């Protein structure tokens, strides 16, 4: 049962990135067996170089989205945050 929960979590799209953790790491969705084709049409298979370039581009995009999210969150945190100074008697 824990395996199913982990699989489900890793395949749900994250609110910030818009993609699942699995997709963010591997740049493709795992094969669940529901959409298996008998034959792969010629020309649809990526070469290793194309696959690598696709992964690099996806990670750049995810990095930008995470930085934007961090900036957004820090803006609201900094707006309400008050620096507390303490003395030895406190």
C-alpha positions, 0 to 999 in steps of 0.5 A: 500500500505504501508503494501505491501512495508513493507512486501516486504522490510522485505522479501528481502535478505540483502547484508550483512547477505544474509537473510531477516530481517524477517528470521533473526528474526524468522529463517523462511520465512513467509507463503505467501500462495503460497506453502501451502501443503495439508498434512505435511509429518510425521517427518518434524515438528520440536520440540520446542527444535529443533526450539529453537536450530535452532534459536540460531544457526542462530542468532550466524551466523548473529552476526558473519556476522554483526561483520565481516561487521563492521570490514570491514567498519571500516577498510576503514573508519579508512584508510581515517579518519583524527582526527581534533583538534580544538582550542577555536579561531576556 
